[in-house]
Amino acid sequence: MSGACDACLRRGYLIGLLSGRIAGLIGRPGRSKPSELLTLDDGALAEAVGGEGRAEALAFLGRFEPRRARADLRHAGVSAVCQHHEGYPSLLEDLNDQPAVLFCRGRLELLASVDEEPAVTVVGTRDATPYAIDVAHDIGRGLGVAGITTVSGLALGVDGAAHRGALGVRGSTIAVVAGGPDVPYPRRHSDLHRQIAERGLVVAELPPGQRPYRWSFPARNRLMAALGRMTVVVEAGESSGTLITADFAQDLGRVLGAVPGRVSTRAALGSNRLLRDGAAVVRDASDILDELFGAGATALPQRAEPEIDPVERRLLDAVESNLDVAEISAFAGLPVGEVRAALARLETRGLVQRDGLFGWCPAR
């Protein structure tokens, strides 16, 4: 189904039509960033591309048929949500070049959910070390166990590991892609793309069928940074494109964290620099929960199991009564976020486990 007005839908398809020409403009004097083009209205954008592109754009604007576009979306299994629709996340309004419309495949409710409950953006280099892959997977898993949505970019390396970690515990994950939502990129992640479209959500600024361009990768990075209340850089070299997402997160006032890497490896020069400059230290998902929810989300316990405190006992009683997270929150008298963090800690101790997408049950 589509939740996009005619004007926004036309804008989305216009960006798709001109995406190749936008690529040719990036880097020219006065047009060095995608945002300088994406903030232009339709007519001004047509003028900016000039020449044959201008004529092509103006002709398109005159002949665009919203009804046909919506039929094409249905055929592609894609939903469109525009800035005037209730399902469009208000977090994107923090951008000065917010997309008029987002094209999505999967569980559309995840898009609106980031306004209600915090999501975490997890990013890192494509050429990741085994250490970074393991950490990213564990972070995605830990966030999934805690009921926190993991946002990433479906890239090789850290991104893919974070997505897989979340999917492995039936957690929620959003992949923000640089092409159309139906175009797997890189192709090595075709199966992962399919899994996320089935069990999570794939989000794109470009319409179906569009391949990614060099400019559309940093453009998608701004969306990832905006959708997460916190951005975590797992591993990044000194000039890694991952640092673009970190810059966006800081510009937007989001919490920024980074995973410590070996000081002697070039692969972590960028992420270690973020730590030197004040980014939060992230060792695992518990550190992220601490940043999001404060003292209520203390570190996940070590293997030596501590004594169960009265609050944890109430949570265990609630789980045994087959209550969902909202009901457990009311039963224990705790905010939902603290309940999820506590359940995550109990899960690591082998006392509870996820039961479906939203429920919990005693560990078997």
C-alpha positions in Angstrom: 0.0 0.0 0.0 1.1 3.6 -0.6 1.1 6.4 2.0 2.4 9.1 -0.3 0.7 12.1 -1.8 1.0 12.8 -5.5 3.5 15.6 -5.2 5.9 13.7 -3.0 5.6 10.6 -5.1 6.4 12.6 -8.2 9.4 14.1 -6.4 10.7 10.6 -5.5 10.5 9.4 -9.1 12.1 12.7 -10.3 15.1 12.0 -8.1 15.3 8.5 -9.6 15.0 9.9 -13.1 17.8 12.4 -12.5 20.0 10.2 -10.3 22.6 9.6 -13.1 22.7 13.3 -13.9 23.0 14.2 -10.2 26.1 12.0 -10.1 27.6 14.1 -12.9 27.0 17.3 -10.9 28.5 16.2 -7.6 31.9 17.8 -7.2 31.4 20.7 -9.5 32.1 24.2 -8.0 29.2 25.2 -5.8 27.6 21.8 -6.0 29.9 19.7 -3.9 27.4 17.9 -1.8 24.2 15.9 -2.6 22.3 18.0 0.0 22.9 21.1 -2.1 20.9 19.5 -4.9 18.4 17.6 -2.9 17.2 20.7 -1.1 16.2 22.3 -4.5 12.5 22.1 -5.5 11.5 20.2 -8.6 11.8 23.2 -11.0 15.1 24.4 -9.6 16.5 20.8 -9.7 15.6 20.6 -13.4 17.4 23.9 -14.0 20.4 22.7 -12.0 21.0 19.6 -14.2 20.6 21.8 -17.3 20.7 20.9 -21.0 19.0 17.7 -22.0 18.5 16.8 -18.4 16.4 19.9 -17.9 14.2 19.1 -20.9 13.8 15.5 -19.7 12.9 16.6 -16.2 10.3 19.1 -17.3 8.7 16.7 -19.7 8.5 14.1 -16.9 6.9 16.5 -14.4 4.3 17.3 -17.0 3.4 13.6 -17.8 3.8 12.0 -14.4 0.8 9.7 -13.6 0.4 9.0 -9.9 -2.0 6.2 -10.4 0.3 4.3 -12.7 3.2 4.9 -10.3 1.2 3.4 -7.4 0.3 0.4 -9.6 4.0 -0.1 -10.4 4.8 0.0 -6.7 2.2 -2.6 -5.9 3.6 -4.8 -8.7 7.1 -4.5 -7.2 5.9 -5.2 -3.7 7.1 -1.7 -2.5 5.3 0.8 -0.2 5.8 4.5 -0.4 5.6 6.8 2.7 5.8 10.5 2.3 6.6 13.3 4.7 2.8 14.1 5.0 1.9 10.5 6.1 1.7 9.4 9.7 4.0 6.5 9.1 6.9 8.9 8.1 9.4 9.1 11.0 9.6 12.6 12.5 13.3 12.0 13.2 14.0 12.7 9.5 12.6 16.2 10.0 15.9 17.0 11.6 17.5 16.9 8.2 17.5 20.0 6.1 17.2 17.8 3.0 14.8 15.2 4.3 13.4 12.9 1.5 9.9 13.8 0.3 9.2 10.0 0.1 10.7 6.8 1.3 10.3 3.5 -0.7 10.1 0.5 1.5 9.9 -3.3 1.4 9.0 -5.3 4.5 7.5 -4.5 7.9 6.4 -0.9 7.3 5.5 -0.5 11.0 9.2 -0.5 11.8 9.6 2.8 10.1 7.2 4.6 12.4 8.4 2.7 15.4 11.7 4.6 15.6 9.9 7.7 16.8 8.4 5.8 19.7 11.3 3.6 20.8 15.0 4.3 20.1 16.7 2.5 17.2 20.5 2.2 17.0 22.6 2.7 13.8 25.5 0.3 13.6 28.1 1.0 10.9 31.7 0.2 10.0 34.1 -0.6 7.3 33.4 -3.0 4.5 36.9 -4.5 4.8 36.4 -5.4 8.4 38.7 -7.5 10.6 37.4 -10.7 12.1 37.3 -8.9 15.5 35.0 -6.2 14.1 32.7 -8.8 12.5 32.3 -10.6 15.8 31.6 -7.4 17.7 29.1 -6.1 15.2 27.3 -9.5 15.2 27.2 -9.5 19.0 25.9 -5.9 19.1 23.1 -6.7 16.6 22.2 -9.8 18.6 22.3 -8.0 21.9 20.1 -5.2 20.6 17.7 -7.7 19.1 17.4 -9.5 22.4 16.6 -6.2 24.1 13.9 -5.4 21.5 15.9 -2.5 20.0 15.9 -2.1 16.2 19.3 -2.2 14.5 19.7 0.2 11.6 22.5 -0.3 9.1 23.4 -0.1 5.4 23.5 -3.7 4.1 27.1 -3.3 3.1 29.8 -6.0 3.4 31.7 -6.3 6.6 30.3 -4.6 9.7 26.8 -3.7 8.3 26.0 -7.3 7.2 27.2 -8.7 10.5 25.0 -6.3 12.6 22.0 -7.2 10.5 22.6 -10.9 10.8 23.1 -10.6 14.6 19.7 -9.1 14.9 18.0 -11.5 12.6 19.6 -14.4 14.4 17.5 -13.7 17.5 14.4 -12.7 15.5 15.1 -9.1 16.4 14.1 -6.1 14.3 16.5 -4.6 11.7 16.2 -1.8 9.1 18.5 -1.7 6.0 18.9 1.7 4.4 20.1 1.2 0.9 21.6 3.4 -1.7 19.6 2.1 -4.7 16.0 1.1 -5.0 14.5 -1.1 -2.2 14.2 -4.0 -4.6 17.8 -3.9 -5.8 20.2 -6.1 -3.7 23.5 -4.4 -3.3 26.1 -5.7 -3.1 25.0 -8.8 -4.9 26.8 -11.0 -2.4 24.1 -9.9 0.1 21.1 -10.8 -2.1 20.0 -13.5 0.4 20.5 -11.1 3.3 18.5 -8.5 1.4 15.7 -11.0 1.0 15.7 -12.0 4.7 15.5 -8.4 5.8 12.7 -7.6 3.3 10.8 -10.6 4.8 11.5 -10.1 8.5 12.7 -6.5 8.8 12.5 -3.5 6.6 14.5 -2.2 3.5 14.3 1.6 3.1 15.4 3.6 0.1 15.3 7.2 -1.2 15.4 6.0 -4.8 12.4 4.3 -6.4 12.3 0.6 -7.4 14.7 -0.6 -10.1 17.3 2.1 -9.5 20.9 1.1 -9.1 23.0 3.0 -6.5 25.3 5.8 -7.5 28.4 7.2 -5.7 26.5 10.2 -4.4 23.6 8.0 -3.1 25.8 6.2 -0.5 26.6 9.3 1.6 23.0 10.4 1.0 21.8 7.2 2.5 24.3 7.6 5.4 22.4 10.7 6.5 19.2 8.7 6.7 20.9 6.0 8.8 22.2 8.6 11.2 18.8 10.4 11.5 16.9 7.1 12.1 19.0 6.1 15.0 19.0 7.8 18.4 22.6 6.5 18.7 25.2 5.7 16.0 27.9 3.2 16.8 31.0 2.9 14.7 32.4 -0.6 15.1 35.6 -0.2 13.0 36.7 2.5 10.6 40.0 3.5 9.1 41.3 7.1 9.0 39.5 7.9 5.7 36.7 5.4 5.9 33.3 6.4 4.4 31.8 5.2 7.7 33.0 8.4 9.3 30.5 10.3 7.1 27.7 8.6 9.1 29.4 9.6 12.3 29.6 13.2 11.1 25.9 13.2 10.3 25.1 11.8 13.7 27.0 14.5 15.5 25.5 17.2 13.3 22.1 15.9 14.2 22.8 15.9 17.9 22.6 12.1 18.1 24.6 10.1 20.6 27.8 8.8 19.0 29.7 5.7 20.2 32.6 3.7 18.9 34.2 0.3 19.6 37.8 0.4 20.8 40.3 -1.1 18.3 43.9 -2.0 18.6 46.0 1.2 18.5 48.5 -0.5 16.2 46.0 -1.4 13.4 45.2 1.0 10.6 41.7 -0.5 10.4 40.7 1.2 13.6 42.4 4.6 13.2 39.2 6.4 12.5 37.1 4.8 15.2 39.8 5.2 17.8 40.0 8.9 16.9 36.3 9.2 17.5 36.9 7.8 21.0 39.8 10.3 21.6 37.4 13.1 20.6 34.7 12.1 23.0 32.6 9.3 21.5 31.1 6.9 24.0 33.0 3.7 24.5 31.0 0.7 23.3 32.2 -2.8 24.2 28.9 -4.6 23.7 25.1 -4.0 23.6 25.0 -3.3 27.3 27.0 -0.1 26.9 24.6 1.0 24.2 21.6 0.3 26.5 23.3 2.4 29.2 23.6 5.3 26.8 20.0 5.0 25.8 18.3 4.3 29.1 20.8 5.4 31.7 21.4 3.7 35.0 18.4 1.3 34.5 20.4 -0.5 31.8 23.5 -1.6 33.6 26.1 -3.9 32.0 25.1 -7.4 31.0 26.4 -9.8 33.7 29.4 -12.0 33.4 29.1 -15.8 33.3 29.1 -16.1 37.1 25.5 -15.6 37.9 24.7 -13.1 40.6 21.8 -13.5 43.0 18.4 -12.6 41.5 17.2 -9.3 43.0 13.5 -8.6 43.7 12.9 -6.6 40.5 14.3 -9.5 38.4 12.2 -11.9 40.3 9.1 -9.9 39.4 10.2 -9.9 35.8 10.6 -13.6 35.8 7.2 -14.1 37.4 5.7 -11.9 34.7 7.4 -13.9 31.9 6.1 -17.2 33.4 2.6 -15.6 33.3 3.0 -15.2 29.5 2.8 -11.4 29.6 4.1 -9.3 26.8 6.7 -6.5 27.3 4.0 -3.8 27.8 2.2 -5.9 30.3 5.5 -6.8 32.1 6.3 -3.0 32.2 3.0 -2.4 34.0 3.3 -5.4 36.3 6.9 -4.4 37.4 6.3 -0.7 37.5 9.2 0.0 35.2 9.6 1.9 31.9 9.5 -0.4 28.8 13.1 0.5 27.9 14.3 -0.7 31.3 12.2 -3.8 31.1 13.8 -4.7 27.8 17.3 -4.1 29.1 16.6 -6.2 32.2 15.2 -9.0 30.1 18.3 -8.9 27.9 20.4 -9.4 30.9 18.3 -12.3 32.1 18.5 -13.8 28.6 22.3 -13.8 28.7 22.2 -15.6 32.1 20.0 -18.3 30.5 16.9 -17.5 32.6 14.6 -16.3 29.8 14.5 -16.4 26.0 12.7 -14.7 23.1 9.5 -16.3 22.0 8.4 -14.9 18.7 9.0 -11.3 17.7 7.8 -9.6 20.8 7.3 -12.2 23.5 9.4 -13.8 26.1 9.3 -17.2 27.9 11.3 -19.0 30.6 14.5 -20.6 29.2 14.0 -24.2 28.3 
